[in-house]
Amino acid sequence: MGTICKSILLFFCVISGITAADFYSNLNKSLFAFPRYTSLGGANLVFSGDAAPLSSPANIPLEPTNEASLAYTGFYENSFSTSLASLRINPDGKIGLGLCVGYLYIPDIEITDGLATDTNQNPVFDPSRLDYSSSSEIFLNIALGYTFFKAKNFISSVGASLHCQRRRLVDWTGYGIGVDVAGTMELVKAGVRFSLLLDDITTNYIHWSSDYHDIGLPHARMGVGWRRDIPYIYGRISVMYKTPDLFSNEGVVYNVFSEKNGSQYEPQKSSLKDEPSLLFSAGFYGAEYMIQRVVALRFGLDDTKRIFFGGGVNLFKQALFFDFSYMVAYELPGTYSLCMGYHW
C-alpha cells in the first residue's frame, strides 16, 4: 500500500512540478470536496453552496439557511485521506460568507535511500532498511458572495474566494495563495441556473524557497443545471453539467486505449481548441432525486467517466443532515466520503 500511496502522491502533484508554470501544481484542490459534490461526479458547480474549493462562491448568498458541516474522505482503502470543516452564513439574503478548512494526510511513504545496491547499482529491496515518512497539506478557503440583482423570475450573483495552503512534503514545505472569482445567473420560473467559475484566476503561487516556487495555471469552468419539484413523484429532480477547463490548462485529463501499444494505456493531453467535442466527452454529469426533502439519491460521471454515487438524509425538519458518496476507481479500491452537518 505504501507503493500505491507514493504513486498517488506523485499523480496528484503533492510533489511540485519542476517548471515555473505547471498544469498540476494545484490539482489537490479537487480532493477537498464534500459528498454532495463528489457523488454528483464533480458536476455540481451550479448548485454547490459551500465554501469548499471548486464550489462556486457566487452560490453562497443564494442559500436560504446557515450551515456548519464536517466531512471525511478515505481514498483507496485509506491510503491517504482528507478532513473538512465548513461554515456558511447568509445574514441578510444578499451577502453570503463561507469558510472552509481542509487537511490532507498521506502516511507511510517509503523512503528507499537506505537500500543497498547490487553490482549493477540497482536497489535491493529489504524491508528492514526502509524508512517511512508522511506528507500533508492544510487548505484554507474564505469565500464571499453577493446577490446584486433579485427579481421574481431572475436572480444574479457574484462571488470571490481567497485560498491559502501549507504543503509539506518529506523534505520540503511550501506556502501558497490564490484567488477564484465566480458568477451565477438563475431563471427562477424555468428552474435553470448558469454558473461560471474562474479558478486560480490570479494563478496559484506556491513558495518553496528563495530559489524556487511554482505557479498553478488558471482554469475556467462553466456549469448549467435544471431543478424542479415534481409532486407526481413526491420529490425534486436536479440534473447538472460542468464543462472541462475552458482554458485547457488541466493537461492530461484522461487515458485512452492505444492501439500502437496494445494493452498499454498512455496519457493524452487535451485541448478544446483542437477538439471541441471534449465539451461533451470530457464533461461532468450529475443527477439528484430528493424525496420529500428528506432522502436524496445521487449519481454522477466525471471527465474520465468514473462512476460516482451517493445519497443523504435530512432529519428534524432538515436541521440535521448526513451525506455519503462512493467513487468506483480504475484498478484500485474505491473512495468513500462521509459528512454530517447542521442547518439553522
C-alpha positions as CSV (number, residue, x, y, z in Angstrom):
1,M,0.0,0.0,0.0
2,G,3.0,2.3,0.5
3,T,3.9,2.0,-3.2
4,I,0.3,2.9,-4.2
5,C,0.3,5.8,-1.8
6,K,3.6,7.1,-3.3
7,S,2.3,6.8,-6.8
8,I,-0.9,8.7,-5.9
9,L,1.2,11.3,-4.2
10,L,3.0,11.9,-7.4
11,F,-0.1,11.8,-9.6
12,F,-1.9,14.5,-7.7
13,C,1.2,16.6,-7.6
14,V,1.8,16.8,-3.9
15,I,5.3,16.8,-5.2
16,S,5.5,20.0,-7.2
17,G,6.4,20.1,-10.9
18,I,9.9,21.2,-12.0
19,T,8.7,24.1,-14.1
20,A,7.6,27.6,-13.0
21,A,4.1,27.2,-14.5
22,D,2.7,23.7,-14.2
23,F,-0.5,22.0,-15.2
24,Y,-0.7,20.0,-12.0
25,S,0.6,22.4,-9.4
26,N,-2.7,22.9,-7.6
27,L,-4.9,20.0,-8.6
28,N,-5.0,18.9,-5.0
29,K,-8.0,21.3,-4.7
30,S,-10.2,18.6,-6.2
31,L,-9.5,16.4,-3.2
32,F,-11.1,18.9,-0.8
33,A,-14.8,18.3,-1.6
34,F,-17.9,17.3,0.3
35,P,-20.0,14.2,-0.6
36,R,-22.8,16.3,-2.1
37,Y,-20.2,17.4,-4.7
38,T,-18.3,14.2,-5.3
39,S,-21.4,12.0,-5.5
40,L,-22.5,14.0,-8.5
41,G,-19.2,13.4,-10.3
42,G,-18.0,17.0,-9.6
43,A,-20.7,18.3,-11.9
44,N,-22.4,20.3,-9.1
45,L,-21.0,23.7,-9.9
46,V,-24.3,25.3,-10.3
47,F,-26.0,24.2,-7.1
48,S,-22.9,23.9,-4.8
49,G,-23.4,26.2,-1.8
50,D,-20.5,25.5,0.5
51,A,-17.1,27.2,0.8
52,A,-15.0,24.3,-0.4
53,P,-12.6,24.7,-3.3
54,L,-14.2,24.2,-6.8
55,S,-17.6,25.2,-5.3
56,S,-18.9,28.5,-6.6
57,P,-18.7,31.4,-4.0
58,A,-21.4,33.1,-6.0
59,N,-23.9,30.5,-4.9
60,I,-23.4,31.1,-1.1
61,P,-25.8,34.1,-0.9
62,L,-28.5,32.1,-2.8
63,E,-28.7,29.5,0.0
64,P,-31.7,30.2,2.4
65,T,-30.0,28.8,5.6
66,N,-26.8,28.9,7.5
67,E,-24.8,25.7,7.6
68,A,-22.0,24.0,9.5
69,S,-20.6,20.7,8.3
70,L,-17.8,18.2,8.9
71,A,-16.6,15.6,6.3
72,Y,-14.0,12.8,6.0
73,T,-12.8,11.1,2.8
74,G,-10.7,8.0,2.6
75,F,-9.0,7.4,-0.7
76,Y,-8.2,3.9,-2.0
77,E,-8.6,1.9,1.3
78,N,-7.4,5.0,3.3
79,S,-4.0,5.1,1.5
80,F,-4.5,8.8,2.2
81,S,-7.4,11.0,3.5
82,T,-8.9,14.4,3.7
83,S,-10.8,16.0,6.5
84,L,-13.0,19.1,6.0
85,A,-14.9,21.6,8.2
86,S,-17.1,24.2,6.5
87,L,-19.2,27.2,7.7
88,R,-21.7,29.1,5.6
89,I,-23.5,32.2,6.9
90,N,-26.2,34.1,5.0
91,P,-27.1,37.0,7.3
92,D,-29.5,39.1,5.1
93,G,-30.2,37.2,1.9
94,K,-27.9,39.4,-0.2
95,I,-24.4,38.7,1.3
96,G,-23.1,35.2,2.0
97,L,-19.9,34.3,3.8
98,G,-18.1,31.0,3.8
99,L,-15.1,29.4,5.5
100,C,-13.6,26.0,4.8
101,V,-10.6,24.3,6.3
102,G,-9.2,21.1,4.9
103,Y,-6.4,18.7,5.9
104,L,-4.8,16.2,3.5
105,Y,-2.7,13.5,5.1
106,I,-0.6,11.0,3.3
107,P,1.1,8.4,5.7
108,D,3.6,5.6,5.3
109,I,5.6,7.0,2.3
110,E,8.5,4.6,1.8
111,I,11.9,6.2,1.9
112,T,14.3,3.9,0.0
113,D,17.6,5.9,0.4
114,G,18.9,3.3,2.8
115,L,18.6,0.3,0.5
116,A,21.7,-1.5,-0.6
117,T,22.5,-1.9,-4.3
118,D,23.7,-4.8,-6.4
119,T,26.6,-4.9,-8.8
120,N,24.5,-3.0,-11.4
121,Q,23.7,-0.3,-8.8
122,N,20.1,-1.3,-8.7
123,P,18.5,-1.1,-5.2
124,V,17.9,-4.4,-3.4
125,F,14.6,-4.4,-1.6
126,D,15.0,-5.0,2.1
127,P,12.0,-4.1,4.3
128,S,14.3,-3.9,7.4
129,R,16.2,-1.0,5.7
130,L,13.2,1.1,4.7
131,D,12.3,4.3,6.5
132,Y,8.8,5.8,6.4
133,S,7.6,9.4,6.4
134,S,4.4,11.3,5.7
135,S,3.2,14.4,3.8
136,S,0.3,16.7,4.4
137,E,-1.5,19.8,3.2
138,I,-3.6,22.4,5.1
139,F,-6.0,24.3,2.9
140,L,-8.0,27.4,3.9
141,N,-10.7,28.9,1.7
142,I,-12.5,32.1,2.5
143,A,-15.5,32.9,0.3
144,L,-17.7,36.0,-0.1
145,G,-20.8,36.2,-2.3
146,Y,-23.2,39.0,-3.2
147,T,-26.6,38.9,-4.8
148,F,-26.7,42.1,-6.8
149,F,-30.0,41.6,-8.7
150,K,-33.1,39.7,-7.4
151,A,-36.5,39.8,-9.1
152,K,-39.4,37.4,-9.2
153,N,-38.1,35.3,-12.0
154,F,-34.4,36.3,-12.3
155,I,-31.5,36.3,-9.8
156,S,-27.9,37.1,-10.4
157,S,-24.9,37.0,-8.0
158,V,-21.2,37.2,-7.9
159,G,-18.5,35.9,-5.6
160,A,-14.8,35.5,-4.9
161,S,-12.7,33.3,-2.6
162,L,-9.2,33.5,-1.3
163,H,-7.4,30.3,-0.7
164,C,-4.2,29.7,1.3
165,Q,-2.3,26.5,1.8
166,R,0.7,24.9,3.5
167,R,2.0,21.9,1.7
168,R,4.5,19.7,3.5
169,L,6.5,17.1,1.6
170,V,9.0,14.7,3.0
171,D,11.9,17.2,2.9
172,W,10.2,20.5,1.8
173,T,7.4,22.8,2.9
174,G,5.7,25.3,0.6
175,Y,3.2,28.1,1.2
176,G,0.6,29.1,-1.5
177,I,-2.0,31.6,-2.2
178,G,-4.6,32.2,-5.0
179,V,-7.9,33.8,-5.8
180,D,-11.1,32.5,-7.5
181,V,-14.0,34.5,-8.9
182,A,-17.5,33.4,-9.9
183,G,-20.8,34.4,-11.2
184,T,-24.3,32.8,-11.2
185,M,-27.5,33.6,-13.0
186,E,-30.8,31.8,-12.3
187,L,-34.1,31.8,-14.3
188,V,-36.4,31.0,-11.3
189,K,-39.6,30.1,-13.1
190,A,-37.8,27.8,-15.5
191,G,-35.7,26.3,-12.8
192,V,-32.5,26.8,-14.8
193,R,-29.2,28.1,-13.3
194,F,-25.9,29.0,-15.0
195,S,-22.6,29.4,-13.2
196,L,-19.1,30.4,-14.3
197,L,-16.0,29.8,-12.0
198,L,-12.6,31.3,-12.8
199,D,-10.4,29.1,-10.7
200,D,-6.9,30.4,-9.7
201,I,-7.6,33.4,-11.9
202,T,-4.5,35.1,-10.5
203,T,-2.5,31.9,-10.8
204,N,-1.8,29.9,-7.6
205,Y,1.6,30.8,-6.2
206,I,3.5,28.3,-4.0
207,H,6.7,29.5,-2.4
208,W,9.1,26.7,-1.6
209,S,12.4,28.6,-1.0
210,S,14.1,31.8,-2.1
211,D,15.3,29.9,-5.1
212,Y,12.2,28.1,-6.2
213,H,8.4,28.5,-6.5
214,D,5.8,27.1,-8.8
215,I,2.6,28.6,-10.3
216,G,-0.7,26.9,-10.8
217,L,-2.3,27.9,-14.1
218,P,-5.8,29.5,-14.2
219,H,-8.9,27.5,-15.1
220,A,-12.4,28.5,-16.3
221,R,-15.3,26.1,-15.8
222,M,-19.0,26.7,-16.7
223,G,-22.0,24.8,-15.3
224,V,-25.6,24.6,-16.2
225,G,-28.4,22.9,-14.1
226,W,-32.1,22.3,-14.0
227,R,-34.1,21.7,-10.8
228,R,-37.8,21.2,-10.4
229,D,-40.2,19.9,-7.8
230,I,-42.5,17.2,-9.3
231,P,-45.4,16.4,-7.0
232,Y,-46.2,13.3,-9.0
233,I,-43.1,11.6,-7.9
234,Y,-43.1,13.1,-4.4
235,G,-39.8,14.9,-4.8
236,R,-37.4,17.1,-6.6
237,I,-35.3,16.3,-9.7
238,S,-31.9,18.1,-10.3
239,V,-29.7,17.5,-13.4
240,M,-26.4,19.3,-14.0
241,Y,-23.4,19.5,-16.3
242,K,-20.0,21.1,-15.9
243,T,-17.5,21.8,-18.7
244,P,-13.9,20.7,-18.6
245,D,-11.4,23.6,-18.2
246,L,-12.2,26.1,-21.0
247,F,-8.6,27.3,-20.9
248,S,-7.3,23.7,-21.5
249,N,-4.9,24.1,-18.6
250,E,-5.6,20.8,-16.9
251,G,-3.1,18.9,-19.0
252,V,-3.5,15.1,-19.0
253,V,-7.2,14.7,-18.0
254,Y,-7.9,11.2,-19.1
255,N,-6.3,8.0,-20.5
256,V,-7.3,6.4,-23.9
257,F,-6.5,3.0,-25.3
258,S,-3.5,3.0,-27.5
259,E,-3.7,0.5,-30.5
260,K,0.0,1.1,-31.1
261,N,0.9,-0.1,-27.6
262,G,-1.6,-3.0,-27.5
263,S,-2.9,-3.3,-23.9
264,Q,-1.0,-0.3,-22.6
265,Y,-2.7,3.0,-21.7
266,E,-0.9,6.2,-22.4
267,P,-1.8,9.7,-21.1
268,Q,-3.2,12.2,-23.6
269,K,-3.2,16.0,-23.5
270,S,-6.5,17.6,-24.5
271,S,-7.3,20.9,-25.9
272,L,-10.8,22.3,-26.5
273,K,-9.4,24.5,-29.3
274,D,-8.3,21.4,-31.2
275,E,-11.1,19.1,-30.1
276,P,-14.4,21.0,-29.4
277,S,-16.1,17.6,-28.9
278,L,-14.3,17.4,-25.5
279,L,-17.0,19.8,-24.1
280,F,-19.3,16.7,-24.1
281,S,-16.9,13.7,-24.0
282,A,-14.8,15.2,-21.2
283,G,-17.6,16.9,-19.3
284,F,-19.0,16.2,-15.9
285,Y,-22.6,15.0,-15.4
286,G,-24.8,14.6,-12.3
287,A,-28.4,13.9,-11.3
288,E,-30.2,14.0,-7.9
289,Y,-33.6,12.8,-6.8
290,M,-34.7,14.4,-3.5
291,I,-37.7,12.6,-2.0
292,Q,-39.9,14.8,0.2
293,R,-36.9,16.9,1.1
294,V,-35.7,14.1,3.3
295,V,-33.9,11.4,1.3
296,A,-31.5,12.2,-1.5
297,L,-30.2,9.8,-4.2
298,R,-27.3,11.0,-6.3
299,F,-25.3,9.7,-9.3
300,G,-22.5,11.2,-11.4
301,L,-19.9,10.8,-14.1
302,D,-16.7,12.8,-14.2
303,D,-14.4,13.7,-17.1
304,T,-12.7,10.3,-17.0
305,K,-16.1,8.5,-16.9
306,R,-15.6,7.2,-13.4
307,I,-18.8,6.3,-11.7
308,F,-19.9,8.1,-8.6
309,F,-23.0,7.6,-6.5
310,G,-24.2,8.6,-3.0
311,G,-27.1,9.9,-1.0
312,G,-28.2,11.7,2.1
313,V,-30.9,12.1,4.7
314,N,-32.3,15.2,6.4
315,L,-33.7,14.9,9.9
316,F,-35.5,17.1,12.4
317,K,-37.2,19.3,9.7
318,Q,-33.9,19.3,7.7
319,A,-31.9,20.8,10.6
320,L,-29.6,17.8,10.8
321,F,-28.2,16.1,7.7
322,F,-25.9,13.2,6.8
323,D,-24.4,12.6,3.3
324,F,-22.2,10.0,1.8
325,S,-20.6,9.2,-1.6
326,Y,-18.6,6.5,-3.2
327,M,-16.4,6.5,-6.3
328,V,-15.5,3.5,-8.4
329,A,-11.8,3.8,-9.3
330,Y,-9.8,2.2,-12.1
331,E,-8.0,-0.9,-11.0
332,L,-7.8,0.5,-7.4
333,P,-10.1,0.3,-4.4
334,G,-12.9,2.8,-4.3
335,T,-13.1,6.1,-2.5
336,Y,-15.7,6.9,0.1
337,S,-16.8,10.2,1.8
338,L,-18.9,10.9,4.8
339,C,-20.4,14.1,6.1
340,M,-22.7,15.4,8.8
341,G,-23.9,18.9,9.3
342,Y,-26.5,21.3,10.8
343,H,-28.8,23.9,9.2
344,W,-30.3,26.9,11.1
